[in-house]
Amino acid sequence: MKKVILILALVFMTNSHSQEQKQVPMINVSGEGKVKVAPDQASISISIETKGVKADDVKRENDKKMDGILKFIKKSNIDSEDFQTQRIALNPNYDYEKKKYNYVATQTVQILLKDLSKYDALMEGLVNEGINRIDNVEFKSSKMIQLQSEARKLAMKDAKAKAEDFVSVLGQKVGKAILISDNSQIYVPQPRMYAMKSMAMSDSAPRETLAIGEIEITANVSVNFILE
């Protein structure tokens, strides 16, 4: 009986000691870092869409226009690795009034433009070659990895500064970080789309087809610091 009591006492003391060791004083704070930069690249998604009553005719016409589009892109000194076909589709649409099918062919190309000063000339040439859809323009930076790293460092500095603010009135110090969570989401602003409208203007008229603005890279972290 005494042995049982002794064993239970030892187990209790061990558990109590373990709990004391686990109860490390700490503080959890969040930090945010922001870096802004003017973009120097644009990812452009353009499409050519054709319609007709015969599938083979529609596809043939679409392919002919796409051939001209791809040749123009190559002539614009855009490297072959910087443009790629993203989507090819040929879909039937049923006309309930006429009770017959017509067809829609679509091809989409993604272009990485590394010189924004060429945007107007590129888009004007693509329109002349037959594109009838600008699906998306997304601004980018060629230094995105470096900018993300800077934003993360700023987020960590912000988190530590917050922790120091909290504990400064308690006579304690911020120790080592024991847990770091990255909660970052990259937001890339979209440009104002004036391209198709401006291309209809006379050559003598001033035009602005892009509001480039800035890219804001934001990093968010959550950090657990030991208190000393």
Disulfide bonds with the S-S distance in Angstrom:
none
